Amino acid sequence: MSLNVRTLRDQLNAFLLLQRTYKNWIEIATDYITRKPLNRVVLKAGNSIPLARETSSLSQALRHYHRWYDPSIYNLIGLAKLLSNGWKIRHIDNDYLLLSPEPGTVLKCRLNQGTDISLVAEIFVRQVYGSDFNQKVVVDVGAYNGDSAIYFARRGARLVIGLEPDPRSLELARENIKLNNLEDRVKLLNVALSTRTGESKLGVNAATPNRPVASTPSPNRTIRISRCTSRNMEDPSSRRLTSATRRRMEFVPQSIAATLAIPLTLDAG
């Protein structure tokens, strides 16, 4: 199947999902096509969710890795997927949703920045990282809002080490970890993984905090971040520990383990 055919199929399935989930799905589709900002969405259950973000330009949407829709519609499709899989909305305000798949698990997601909700759907519904982390130690490189760290912990990880250089996402991740009472199993560090230790400048974009900032065009501001190195890794001949990232797998850095006082002789399975 060609890329164009897959894209058209994905668009059709997405719009059918919007139709099943939202009362104002025609308005959503029309505003997306005409690149107009959407002020609210109304669920079939009657809940009204306010939105206060500008839609991206067509050129920006085409740069997005899914190619055909902007982050706002991406979140709406992600929310529809979550609701169709039994998730509940616990609270709605002007900037955040509280979403829950089951009692005891809750995620605070941004409505008007980034693609928090859609990423939750990828991690929890599509299970893009897998599903069995029993007794593993996981290094989450790019912890973002804590969604994947919570997922790993709920799937049995004995310890999750989250690295997140953006202080905005780190603050939300810490809040989410606390909401789920996982402070003893999830450790968050305000650092970026690099080939060298030290400090770097990082361009950040207020509207899309989840995008790789190195490729973010015209960042709103630049911040200084700390770097940790993966040069001193655990001996590859010994038992490996699981490390999930947004793009690749790594080993557990000894420097991080030392910082958190974590022994590297763990049975990671």
PARO-846998 format. One line per 4 residues: number of its first residue (from 1); their letters; for each residue x, y, z of N, C-alpha, C. Coordinates in pm, 1 decimal. Each point is the difference from the previous one (the first is absolute). Layout:
REM residues N
NUM = A = X:Y:Z:X:Y:Z:X:Y:Z ~ ...
END
This chain:
REM residues 269
1 = MSLN = 83.9:-118.7:0.0:-83.9:118.7:0.0:88.2:124.7:0.0 ~ -27.5:92.6:-90.4:82.0:119.9:-10.1:-26.2:93.0:117.4 ~ 95.5:93.2:19.0:-12.2:96.0:109.7:-125.6:84.4:-15.7 ~ -32.0:43.2:-122.8:-118.2:83.3:-22.6:-128.5:-74.8:32.9
5 = VRTL = -5.9:-127.3:-35.6:-119.1:-79.6:29.2:-15.0:-18.2:150.9 ~ 111.3:-28.3:68.0:-5.3:-14.8:146.4:-43.6:129.7:65.6 ~ 50.7:112.2:-51.0:-35.5:129.1:57.7:-149.2:27.1:-16.0 ~ -53.9:-25.9:-119.0:-142.9:19.7:-22.7:-83.5:-92.1:87.9
9 = RDQL = 45.6:-124.0:15.6:-71.6:-93.9:86.0:1.4:47.7:144.3 ~ 116.5:47.9:46.3:11.3:49.8:136.8:-89.6:121.3:21.5 ~ -5.0:89.3:-99.1:-86.0:117.4:11.1:-146.7:-40.7:10.5 ~ -41.5:-94.2:-83.0:-138.3:-46.4:1.9:-34.0:-61.6:135.3
13 = NAFL = 86.3:-87.5:50.2:-24.5:-62.5:129.2:-5.1:103.0:111.9 ~ 86.8:102.0:-9.9:2.1:103.9:102.0:-129.4:80.7:-0.5 ~ -47.8:35.2:-117.3:-123.5:77.7:-7.4:-121.2:-83.0:43.6 ~ 0.5:-130.1:-27.0:-106.8:-86.6:49.7:2.9:-7.0:152.1
17 = LLQR = 119.9:-0.9:56.6:13.8:-0.1:145.2:-49.9:131.5:58.6 ~ 32.0:110.9:-65.7:-51.4:129.5:43.9:-153.3:0.7:-2.8 ~ -57.7:-56.6:-104.5:-145.6:-3.5:-13.9:-64.8:-78.3:113.2 ~ 63.4:-110.9:41.5:-57.8:-82.4:106.3:15.0:63.4:137.9
21 = TYKN = 95.1:93.1:14.1:34.6:50.2:132.8:-56.9:137.8:30.5 ~ -2.7:87.6:-100.1:-32.8:140.2:25.2:-131.4:39.9:-67.4 ~ -82.4:76.7:73.9:-123.9:52.0:-56.8:28.4:97.9:-113.3 ~ 102.9:83.3:18.1:31.7:101.8:-100.5:113.0:-44.7:-92.0
25 = WIEI = -6.1:-126.8:-41.4:108.5:-53.9:-82.7:8.1:69.6:-135.2 ~ -113.5:47.3:-52.4:4.0:71.9:-127.8:76.2:131.1:16.5 ~ -24.6:70.1:108.4:73.2:123.8:27.8:148.8:-27.5:15.2 ~ 33.5:-109.2:68.9:140.4:-36.4:19.0:66.3:-24.2:-134.9
29 = ATDY = -65.5:-79.3:-84.8:57.1:-32.4:-130.8:10.6:124.5:-87.9 ~ -103.9:82.8:2.1:0.0:120.7:-82.5:109.2:96.5:43.8 ~ 11.8:20.8:129.8:102.0:92.4:50.1:140.5:-52.1:-26.9 ~ 15.8:-133.2:5.1:130.9:-55.8:-33.9:34.0:27.0:-146.7
33 = ITRK = -95.4:-27.0:-88.3:25.2:15.6:-143.4:27.0:145.5:-35.9 ~ -72.6:91.8:62.8:15.8:142.9:-31.4:108.4:66.6:84.3 ~ 67.2:-78.7:88.1:108.8:49.2:84.2:-45.5:108.6:95.5 ~ -124.2:-10.1:47.1:-51.6:96.5:95.9:16.7:-53.2:141.5
37 = PLNR = 23.5:88.3:98.2:10.5:-46.1:138.9:-134.4:-50.4:50.4 ~ 4.8:-105.6:79.6:-121.0:-60.7:55.0:-13.9:44.4:145.2 ~ -118.3:48.2:37.5:-20.3:54.2:134.3:-42.1:-104.7:102.0 ~ -64.5:-105.5:-44.7:-47.3:-102.3:92.1:-36.3:-125.4:-77.4
41 = VVLK = -8.1:-110.4:72.6:-56.2:-123.4:-53.3:-104.6:-49.1:98.4 ~ -100.6:-70.1:-51.7:-108.1:-51.1:84.3:-8.2:-150.8:-20.2 ~ 16.4:-73.9:107.2:-6.8:-145.5:-8.2:-143.3:-46.2:-15.4 ~ -16.7:-119.7:-53.4:-134.0:-56.4:-13.5:-67.2:-14.2:136.5
45 = AGNS = 81.1:-17.4:104.3:-54.1:-10.7:135.5:-46.8:134.9:54.2 ~ 33.5:109.3:-70.0:-46.2:131.8:40.1:107.3:91.0:56.7 ~ 116.8:-55.3:37.5:106.8:82.2:55.6:51.0:97.7:-104.2 ~ 18.2:125.2:41.5:58.1:101.7:-87.3:142.9:28.3:44.6
49 = IPLA = 93.2:-7.8:-93.0:141.4:20.2:31.0:47.2:126.8:-70.1 ~ 41.4:102.4:74.8:45.7:124.5:-63.1:140.1:-15.5:-57.7 ~ 24.4:66.7:-109.5:131.9:0.4:-62.5:43.1:144.2:-19.6 ~ 129.7:25.2:15.2:51.0:136.8:-14.1:136.3:-2.0:-65.6
53 = RETS = 9.6:-65.1:-113.4:126.7:-6.1:-70.7:-22.0:33.3:-146.7 ~ 103.3:55.4:-59.9:-5.8:28.6:-142.5:34.5:-127.1:-77.2 ~ -73.6:-26.3:-105.5:37.3:-112.9:-85.0:127.0:35.4:-75.5 ~ 75.8:-100.7:-33.7:123.4:24.4:-73.6:-31.2:34.0:-144.7
57 = SLSQ = 95.4:62.1:-66.1:-14.4:22.4:-142.9:14.0:-133.9:-72.5 ~ -41.4:-4.2:-123.4:10.5:-124.0:-76.4:145.1:-45.7:-9.8 ~ 92.7:95.1:-19.0:140.6:-38.4:-11.1:50.2:-58.9:131.0 ~ -45.7:54.1:114.4:39.2:-56.5:128.5:-58.2:-139.6:17.7
61 = ALRH = -125.0:-16.9:-41.1:-63.2:-131.0:12.3:73.1:-104.4:-82.8 ~ 46.0:39.5:-117.1:70.7:-94.5:-85.9:134.6:-40.4:58.1 ~ 57.0:85.4:86.9:126.2:-36.6:63.7:-21.3:-93.8:117.5 ~ -124.3:-7.5:49.2:-29.1:-88.6:111.8:18.5:-144.3:-45.1
65 = YHRW = 42.3:-86.0:91.2:41.7:-131.2:-46.9:-114.9:-85.6:-50.1 ~ -123.2:33.0:33.3:-111.5:-71.9:-60.0:-45.6:65.6:-129.8 ~ 60.4:112.6:-33.7:-7.4:59.0:-133.8:-130.7:70.0:-35.9 ~ -112.1:-45.0:53.1:-123.7:51.0:-57.1:-87.7:76.3:96.2
69 = YDPS = 28.6:0.9:128.4:-81.7:81.3:89.5:86.6:71.9:101.9 ~ -55.8:108.9:52.9:75.4:79.8:94.8:-17.8:-57.2:140.9 ~ 78.2:47.9:98.1:-6.5:-57.4:134.8:-137.9:5.3:63.6 ~ -81.8:101.9:-28.7:-130.4:9.1:64.6:-91.6:-114.3:-43.4
73 = IYNL = -6.6:-29.6:-128.8:-83.3:-109.7:-46.9:59.5:-133.6:44.2 ~ 130.8:-5.7:10.4:68.5:-120.1:48.1:-46.6:-34.9:141.1 ~ -10.5:102.1:88.0:-48.5:-23.0:136.3:-145.3:-44.8:1.2 ~ -82.4:57.2:-85.7:-141.1:-38.0:-3.1:-17.7:-144.5:-44.3
77 = IGLA = 80.9:-43.1:-95.8:-5.7:-140.0:-43.2:51.3:-90.4:112.0 ~ 106.6:42.1:67.3:50.9:-77.8:112.0:-102.3:-13.9:111.6 ~ -70.4:109.3:30.8:-103.7:-6.7:103.5:-111.7:-95.2:-41.4 ~ -38.3:5.3:-126.3:-103.7:-91.5:-48.8:43.3:-145.2:14.9
81 = KLLS = 126.2:-28.6:-28.7:51.0:-136.8:15.6:-3.2:-43.7:145.8 ~ 37.6:89.9:88.8:-0.3:-33.1:143.1:-142.0:-27.4:48.6 ~ -93.3:88.1:-35.0:-138.0:-17.1:45.4:-61.2:-127.6:-56.0 ~ 34.0:-35.2:-122.8:-53.6:-122.1:-60.0:59.4:-124.9:63.3
85 = NGWK = 108.7:17.1:75.1:62.6:-112.9:69.9:-25.3:4.7:150.6 ~ -103.1:69.9:40.6:-44.2:-4.8:138.1:57.2:104.9:92.8 ~ 81.7:92.8:-51.4:54.2:106.5:84.5:-111.7:96.8:38.5 ~ 18.0:64.4:115.3:-95.9:96.2:50.4:65.8:137.2:15.6
89 = IRHI = -78.3:104.7:-23.6:45.7:136.0:29.5:-41.1:32.3:142.7 ~ 98.2:21.0:86.6:-28.4:26.8:141.1:-18.7:147.9:28.7 ~ 63.8:85.1:-80.8:-12.1:143.3:23.8:36.7:74.9:-127.5 ~ -69.7:113.4:-22.3:26.6:86.1:-115.5:19.6:142.9:49.8
93 = DNDY = 109.0:63.7:-41.7:11.2:143.6:20.0:50.4:63.5:-128.7 ~ 36.7:126.8:5.1:33.6:71.8:-122.7:129.8:-46.5:-64.9 ~ 88.1:-62.4:75.4:130.7:-36.8:-53.8:33.7:-147.4:12.6 ~ -73.4:-73.8:82.5:36.4:-138.9:27.8:-122.2:-91.1:2.6
97 = LLLS = 25.4:-127.1:-28.7:-95.3:-107.5:25.5:63.2:-97.4:97.3 ~ -81.1:-54.0:90.7:42.8:-112.7:81.8:-64.0:-125.0:-58.5 ~ 82.4:-94.0:-46.0:-47.6:-121.0:-66.0:37.0:-121.9:82.3 ~ -88.2:-98.2:1.4:24.9:-119.2:81.4:-45.7:-125.6:-72.0
101 = PEPG = 86.6:-102.7:-8.0:-39.9:-127.0:-60.6:-60.9:-96.3:100.7 ~ 28.3:24.7:129.2:-42.4:-91.4:105.3:16.4:70.3:133.6 ~ -67.5:-45.3:103.3:18.0:61.1:131.5:146.4:-7.1:44.7 ~ 51.4:110.1:49.6:137.4:2.7:48.0:100.5:49.6:-100.9
105 = TVLK = -40.4:15.2:-125.1:89.2:52.3:-103.4:-65.0:122.6:-62.8 ~ 72.3:110.7:-1.6:-52.9:123.0:-57.2:113.9:76.3:-66.1 ~ -29.3:67.9:-109.5:100.7:77.4:-71.9:-53.1:139.8:-27.2 ~ 76.6:99.2:40.2:-32.9:138.7:-29.3:65.8:35.6:-132.8
109 = CRLN = -81.3:38.0:-98.8:48.5:24.2:-135.8:-31.5:142.1:-43.9 ~ 94.4:61.0:-69.0:-19.4:134.9:-51.5:-95.2:-0.8:-119.0 ~ -91.0:97.5:-1.3:-93.7:13.0:-111.2:53.8:88.0:-111.5 ~ 70.6:105.2:36.5:34.0:104.8:-95.4:148.1:8.1:-33.3
113 = QGTD = 76.3:-97.4:44.3:142.8:-7.4:-31.8:34.5:-144.4:-32.2 ~ 77.1:-17.8:-106.2:51.7:-133.3:-29.1:-107.4:-101.0:-35.3 ~ 35.2:-126.4:12.9:-89.1:-110.4:-36.7:-7.0:-103.0:112.5 ~ -17.3:48.5:122.4:-3.9:-88.3:116.1:-99.9:-114.1:-17.8
117 = ISLV = -122.5:34.3:-38.0:-108.3:-97.8:-1.3:24.1:-106.7:-105.3 ~ 47.0:41.0:-116.6:24.5:-97.8:-106.4:112.7:-95.0:36.6 ~ 102.0:50.2:69.0:110.1:-86.5:41.3:-44.9:-100.5:105.7 ~ -90.3:41.6:87.8:-56.0:-93.9:97.4:-70.7:-114.4:-72.5
121 = AEIF = -73.6:32.9:-106.4:-67.8:-104.3:-77.2:100.3:-95.0:-64.0 ~ 110.0:53.1:-53.6:100.9:-85.8:-61.0:61.4:-94.8:102.1 ~ 27.0:52.8:119.5:70.2:-78.9:101.4:-91.3:-102.0:66.0 ~ -120.0:44.1:42.4:-88.7:-87.3:77.4:-91.6:-85.7:-87.4
125 = VRQV = -43.9:51.0:-114.3:-94.0:-74.7:-84.2:74.4:-79.8:-107.2 ~ 82.7:66.9:-77.0:76.5:-70.5:-104.5:115.5:-80.3:57.9 ~ 42.2:35.5:122.7:110.6:-67.6:68.3:124.7:-4.1:-87.1 ~ 40.2:118.0:-48.7:113.4:8.9:-91.1:131.2:-39.9:67.0
129 = YGSD = 5.1:-0.2:133.4:122.2:-39.3:70.5:-4.6:-143.8:49.7 ~ -108.0:-71.8:-29.9:-15.3:-134.6:51.8:-90.4:1.9:122.6 ~ -7.6:-113.5:69.4:-93.1:-8.3:112.8:56.8:-69.1:123.2 ~ 112.0:-69.1:-11.2:53.0:-75.5:113.5:131.6:60.8:46.5
133 = FNQK = -3.6:64.6:116.1:121.2:58.3:58.9:21.2:-52.2:141.3 ~ -50.5:-118.9:24.0:4.3:-56.9:133.7:141.0:-6.0:56.4 ~ 22.2:67.1:113.0:126.3:1.0:73.9:115.8:60.5:-79.6 ~ -28.2:73.8:-103.5:106.6:63.4:-77.0:30.6:139.3:53.9
137 = VVVD = 121.1:45.7:-27.6:37.4:138.4:23.8:-0.3:70.2:-134.9 ~ -79.2:105.4:-12.8:-19.8:67.6:-127.8:54.8:141.5:7.5 ~ 81.2:36.8:-98.4:43.6:138.2:-14.7:-82.8:63.8:-110.0 ~ -79.3:98.5:36.4:-90.1:66.9:-93.2:66.8:129.6:-44.9
141 = VGAY = 59.5:-2.3:-118.5:73.8:115.7:-51.7:-97.9:89.8:-75.2 ~ -31.6:113.2:59.1:-106.2:85.9:-49.8:-128.0:-34.6:73.1 ~ -2.6:21.1:131.5:-113.9:-43.0:82.8:-125.5:81.2:-27.3 ~ 16.7:118.4:-58.3:-112.5:85.3:-39.5:-88.8:29.0:121.2
145 = NGDS = -127.3:-35.7:-2.6:-89.2:32.4:111.2:-14.5:-115.4:98.9 ~ 83.4:-101.9:-13.3:-3.8:-113.8:91.3:-90.3:-112.3:-46.0 ~ -61.3:12.1:-118.7:-94.6:-101.3:-46.0:64.0:-137.1:-14.8 ~ 114.1:-5.1:-68.0:64.0:-129.8:-22.4:56.4:-57.2:129.7
149 = AIYF = 51.9:86.0:87.8:52.7:-48.0:128.6:-110.3:-66.7:81.5 ~ -118.0:60.8:0.4:-113.4:-58.1:70.9:-40.4:-131.8:-64.2 ~ 1.4:-3.8:-131.8:-34.9:-123.2:-71.7:95.5:-112.9:36.8 ~ 131.2:27.7:-1.6:97.9:-103.6:34.7:-21.7:-49.9:142.8
153 = ARRG = -23.6:92.7:91.6:-20.9:-39.1:139.4:-126.3:-83.8:15.4 ~ -106.4:39.1:-67.5:-125.5:-75.5:9.1:10.5:-136.1:-67.9 ~ 98.1:-16.2:-87.1:21.3:-129.0:-67.3:110.4:-80.5:67.6 ~ 33.9:35.2:121.6:85.2:-85.3:81.1:143.4:42.3:19.7
157 = ARLV = 44.6:110.7:-60.4:139.4:43.0:18.5:27.9:26.3:147.1 ~ 112.3:-49.5:46.3:35.4:20.9:140.9:54.7:139.2:22.9 ~ 57.0:61.2:-106.2:51.9:135.3:9.3:1.5:62.4:-138.1 ~ -42.0:126.9:-7.9:6.3:76.2:-124.1:80.8:126.3:26.0
161 = IGLE = 101.6:23.6:-83.3:82.6:119.5:9.3:-35.0:87.5:-119.6 ~ -61.5:113.7:24.5:-44.3:87.1:-107.4:91.9:119.8:-16.9 ~ 44.8:23.7:-123.0:84.7:114.5:-31.7:-81.8:98.8:-82.7 ~ -12.9:123.0:48.1:-77.6:101.0:-71.7:65.8:136.8:14.8
165 = PDPR = 56.0:55.2:-108.9:71.3:127.1:9.0:-89.9:122.9:8.0 ~ -122.3:-8.3:-53.2:-89.1:116.1:-2.8:-67.2:15.7:136.7 ~ 26.7:108.3:72.2:-56.0:14.8:135.3:-152.4:4.9:2.3 ~ -63.9:44.7:-108.1:-146.6:3.4:-3.5:-57.2:-141.3:1.8
169 = SLEL = 52.3:-85.3:-85.2:-47.7:-138.0:-3.1:39.8:-73.3:127.7 ~ 117.8:29.7:51.8:44.6:-66.2:123.1:-94.7:31.1:115.2 ~ -42.9:125.4:11.9:-92.5:37.9:107.5:-130.1:-78.2:-9.8 ~ -52.8:-13.8:-122.3:-123.0:-76.6:-18.8:23.7:-148.3:27.1
173 = AREN = 115.7:-51.6:-40.7:32.2:-140.6:26.5:3.3:-27.0:150.5 ~ 62.2:88.9:74.4:5.5:-16.6:145.9:-140.0:0.8:60.0 ~ -85.9:88.2:-52.3:-137.0:4.8:50.4:-72.4:-130.7:-30.6 ~ 19.2:-52.8:-119.7:-66.4:-125.3:-36.6:51.4:-118.0:82.0
177 = IKLN = 129.1:-2.5:25.0:55.5:-108.3:82.8:-58.2:5.8:140.1 ~ -13.7:121.7:54.3:-57.7:16.0:133.3:-146.9:-38.1:1.7 ~ -75.3:37.7:-103.9:-141.5:-35.0:-7.3:-21.1:-151.1:2.8 ~ 97.8:-74.5:-52.0:-10.5:-145.7:-7.0:74.9:-71.6:110.9
181 = NLED = 51.6:76.4:96.3:70.5:-58.1:115.9:114.3:-92.4:-43.0 ~ 78.7:46.7:-96.5:109.4:-81.7:-52.7:137.3:59.6:29.7 ~ 7.9:88.8:99.1:127.6:65.5:29.9:109.6:-99.5:38.3 ~ -38.9:-114.1:55.4:101.6:-96.8:42.8:50.1:-85.8:-116.0
185 = RVKL = -71.7:-1.1:-113.7:38.8:-85.6:-112.5:39.0:77.9:-124.4 ~ -25.9:129.8:-2.3:35.3:83.8:-114.8:86.1:115.7:48.9 ~ 121.4:11.2:-54.7:93.6:106.2:35.6:22.4:87.3:-123.5 ~ -22.9:129.2:14.7:11.2:92.6:-112.0:122.3:90.0:16.6
189 = LNVA = 71.6:21.3:-111.0:117.5:86.1:-0.4:-15.0:106.0:-108.0 ~ 35.0:123.1:33.6:-7.8:110.6:-95.8:129.9:7.7:-80.2 ~ 22.4:-101.9:-84.3:120.6:-8.6:-81.9:-35.7:-55.1:-136.6 ~ 92.3:20.4:-95.5:-12.3:-58.9:-132.5:110.1:-103.0:-18.3
193 = LSTR = -28.7:-107.9:-68.2:101.6:-100.0:-30.2:85.6:48.9:-115.9 ~ 131.3:-9.4:15.3:90.7:52.4:-101.1:126.1:-84.9:-3.9 ~ 86.6:31.9:-92.5:129.9:-68.5:-6.8:103.0:66.9:89.7 ~ -34.4:118.6:54.8:90.1:71.5:88.6:-77.1:58.1:117.0
197 = TGES = 63.8:5.2:114.3:-60.4:66.0:114.3:18.9:150.5:-13.3 ~ -71.2:75.0:81.6:14.3:144.8:-2.9:-133.2:68.3:-19.1 ~ 1.2:113.1:-68.5:-121.7:75.2:-25.3:-14.7:30.4:-148.5 ~ -123.8:19.4:-43.1:-28.9:34.7:-138.8:-112.9:100.7:-3.3
201 = KLGV = -16.2:63.7:-116.4:-115.8:83.9:-23.5:-104.1:-80.7:-75.1 ~ -126.0:18.2:40.4:-108.8:-76.9:-58.7:-110.2:95.8:-43.8 ~ -36.1:-5.3:-128.2:-109.9:81.8:-48.6:-132.3:-66.2:31.3 ~ -92.9:73.0:59.4:-129.2:-56.4:37.3:-111.0:80.6:-66.1
205 = NAAT = -107.7:-69.5:-32.4:-115.1:60.2:-64.1:-119.9:-18.4:90.8 ~ -64.5:109.6:39.0:-108.8:-6.1:96.5:-117.4:-83.8:-49.2 ~ -27.2:5.0:-130.2:-117.6:-69.2:-52.7:20.6:-150.1:-13.9 ~ 124.3:-43.1:-20.7:25.7:-141.8:-25.0:116.4:-49.5:84.8
209 = PNRP = -19.5:-13.5:131.9:110.2:-42.9:85.7:47.3:-141.4:-24.9 ~ -83.0:-83.5:-66.2:40.4:-138.1:-23.9:88.0:-17.1:-122.8 ~ 10.0:100.2:-86.7:78.2:-15.4:-121.8:148.0:5.6:30.2 ~ 81.5:-75.1:-74.1:145.0:8.0:20.0:47.2:143.5:-18.6
213 = VAST = 52.3:60.7:106.1:29.9:142.5:-5.0:116.0:31.3:-92.8 ~ 84.4:-99.1:-26.7:110.8:27.0:-91.2:-49.2:32.5:-139.5 ~ -119.8:-50.2:-33.5:-54.3:23.8:-133.6:-117.4:96.8:1.5 ~ -26.8:59.6:116.7:-111.9:92.4:8.7:33.9:131.3:-67.6
217 = PSPN = -73.6:36.6:-106.0:30.1:126.2:-67.0:-38.9:118.9:86.1 ~ 85.0:101.6:3.2:-27.1:124.9:70.3:-50.8:-23.1:141.3 ~ 81.4:-60.0:87.6:-45.5:-22.5:136.5:-33.0:131.8:68.9 ~ -100.1:-5.9:91.4:-40.3:121.1:70.4:109.3:52.8:90.8
221 = RTIR = 76.2:-89.8:58.7:106.3:42.5:89.9:104.0:-110.9:10.6 ~ 111.7:34.9:58.0:108.7:-94.8:19.9:28.1:-13.7:148.0 ~ 15.4:-123.2:46.5:30.9:-24.3:140.3:131.0:-77.7:9.3 ~ 62.1:8.5:116.1:121.6:-77.8:25.5:-38.3:-127.7:72.3
225 = ISRC = 55.5:-111.7:-46.6:-32.2:-129.2:59.3:127.6:-73.5:36.8 ~ -13.5:-93.1:92.7:111.9:-86.4:38.6:-3.4:-127.4:-83.4 ~ 118.8:-51.7:-30.5:11.7:-123.8:-77.0:63.3:-108.6:85.5 ~ -50.9:-121.5:-13.7:66.4:-116.2:57.0:46.7:-86.3:-116.3
229 = TSRN = 101.1:-81.1:24.0:59.8:-77.1:-108.3:-39.7:-146.7:6.9 ~ -4.6:-62.6:-115.7:-23.1:-144.5:-7.3:129.1:-72.5:-37.5 ~ 113.4:69.7:14.3:128.5:-59.1:-38.9:37.0:-116.2:90.6 ~ -21.0:16.4:128.9:35.6:-104.8:95.4:-120.6:-89.2:24.9
233 = MEDP = -22.3:-90.9:-91.2:-115.4:-87.1:8.8:33.7:-127.1:76.1 ~ -106.7:-67.0:37.0:18.1:-131.6:59.3:69.5:-90.7:-100.6 ~ 83.1:-88.7:47.8:72.7:-94.2:-85.0:-99.7:-78.7:-85.0 ~ 8.5:11.9:-134.9:-95.7:-71.4:-85.4:0.9:-150.3:21.1
237 = SSRR = 108.4:-57.5:53.7:5.9:-144.3:21.0:-83.0:-43.2:120.2 ~ -33.1:97.1:88.8:-82.1:-34.7:115.7:-147.6:17.3:-35.7 ~ -83.9:-28.3:96.6:-143.6:8.0:-25.2:-40.6:143.7:-29.1 ~ -78.6:19.3:-105.6:-36.7:134.6:-41.8:-130.3:45.5:68.1
241 = LTSA = -7.3:128.5:21.2:-120.4:59.2:54.7:-77.3:67.1:-113.1 ~ -131.6:-1.7:11.0:-83.9:55.6:-105.1:-2.0:151.9:8.2 ~ 13.9:64.9:-114.4:-11.0:145.1:-5.2:-84.4:39.7:-119.0 ~ -113.5:64.4:25.1:-88.0:41.5:-109.6:17.7:147.6:-27.9
245 = TRRR = 9.9:33.6:-123.9:7.8:139.0:-41.5:-105.6:23.3:-105.3 ~ -16.5:125.5:-42.8:-94.7:28.4:-106.1:50.9:-56.8:-132.7 ~ 130.2:-27.5:-13.7:52.2:-38.8:-130.6:88.7:-124.7:1.8 ~ 57.9:-35.7:116.5:96.6:-109.1:-5.7:15.6:-62.4:137.4
249 = MEFV = 76.7:-107.1:8.1:27.9:-66.7:126.1:142.1:32.3:44.6 ~ 17.6:14.5:130.2:131.3:28.6:56.5:24.6:-92.7:118.3 ~ 122.3:2.6:51.9:29.3:-66.1:125.5:-12.9:102.0:113.3 ~ 3.6:-49.5:122.1:-5.8:90.1:114.3:136.5:63.7:22.0
253 = PQSI = 10.2:132.5:-4.8:128.4:65.6:24.0:43.7:-18.2:145.3 ~ 125.8:-33.3:20.1:50.8:-14.7:135.2:-5.9:131.9:75.5 ~ 20.2:112.1:-72.9:-3.1:129.4:66.5:-137.0:27.9:60.3 ~ -106.1:-40.5:-70.5:-135.1:18.6:53.2:-23.5:-93.4:117.0
257 = AATL = 42.2:-123.9:-15.3:-17.6:-96.7:107.3:70.8:45.7:127.6 ~ 119.2:56.0:-17.3:74.0:48.5:115.3:-72.2:117.0:66.9 ~ -54.9:88.7:-83.2:-72.4:114.5:54.5:-118.8:-43.5:83.1 ~ -69.9:-103.8:-45.5:-120.1:-45.9:69.9:28.2:-113.6:97.8
261 = AIPL = 127.0:-35.7:15.0:39.9:-108.4:89.5:-68.0:-131.0:-38.5 ~ 1.3:-32.1:-129.9:-63.2:-121.1:-50.1:108.6:-101.4:-34.6 ~ -1.8:-117.2:59.8:98.8:-102.8:-37.3:-28.2:-51.1:-140.1 ~ 107.6:-24.4:-76.7:-16.3:-48.9:-136.5:-3.9:-150.9:-10.8
265 = TLDA = 1.6:-69.0:112.8:-5.9:-146.0:-0.8:-141.8:-47.5:22.3 ~ -95.8:70.1:-62.9:-140.2:-37.4:15.1:-36.0:-109.7:-98.6 ~ -92.6:-86.6:41.1:-51.6:-100.9:-91.3:-109.1:64.4:-84.0 ~ 37.3:39.2:-121.8:-93.1:75.0:-84.9:-83.1:-90.2:-89.4
269 = G = 24.6:-129.1:4.5:-79.5:-90.5:-83.0:40.6:-0.8:-144.6
END
